[in-house]
Amino acid sequence: MNNYSIYHDLHINAHINKVFDAITNPEHLINWWPLRCTGTPETGEVYNLNFTDDYDWYGKVIKAEANKSFHIKMTKSDKNWNPTSFGFDLEKSENGVVLKFQHTGWLSCNDEYRQSSYCWAILLQGLKNYIEKNVIIPFEKRA
């Protein structure tokens, strides 16, 4: 059985603490990704990622190292996302941070996988704009 993965790397012109906070703190996550969110960035903790009442998803933190990495294994979502994990690895660069994103464990290269790959690219651009320019795209206009 093949597994499919999504990878995106982007440079963010900000301090690494600010980037880590934006990808782990529910108060910041809701400004670029879900509508509502709860969770604590500690291994074993559970995040609730609420997009709508029909898309009220959960994931377990499988890796959390301050200012280095943050990864979640989906535990309650839809059949396409349930086997997957997504995460962010951060590296300091000359003018900020290189964010290396991955979403692994997809069972097929189906429409949901392809749409998610596209949406992640758009959302990560939104994350970059949120961190660098404090731009918040209203939830209903996100990817």
C-alpha positions, 0 to 999 in steps of 0.5 A, a space after each residue: 500500500 502506498 502512502 502519499 505525503 504533502 510537503 511545503 517549505 516557506 520562509 517567514 521573516 519573524 522570530 522563531 518564538 513568534 512562528 512557534 506560537 502561531 502554529 501551536 497556540 489556539 489563540 493564534 491558530 484561529 487567525 489563520 486556520 480553524 474557526 475554533 480551537 483548543 489544545 496545549 502544545 505538549 506531547 500526548 495532549 489533544 487538540 480540537 480543530 473546529 471548522 464547522 459543526 460537521 467538521 469538528 476534528 481532534 488530533 493528538 500531539 505526537 511531537 512538541 519541542 519548543 521553537 523546533 517542531 510540532 506534530 499532530 496525529 489525527 484521531 477523529 476527523 474524516 476517513 481521509 484525514 484519520 490515518 494522517 499526521 501533520 507537522 511543522 519543523 522550524 529552522 532559524 535562518 539568516 532573516 527569520 525562520 524556515 518552516 518545513 510543513 508535512 502532512 503524511 500518511 494519506 492512503 490514496 492520491 484522491 480528490 481530498 488529498 489533492 484539495 488538501 495539498 492546495 488548501 495547505 499551500 493557501 493556508 500557509 501563505 495566510 500563516 506567513 501573512 498573519 505572522 509578518 503583517 498581522 493580516 487575518 483572513 476571515 474564516 469563511 474566506 480561507 481555503 
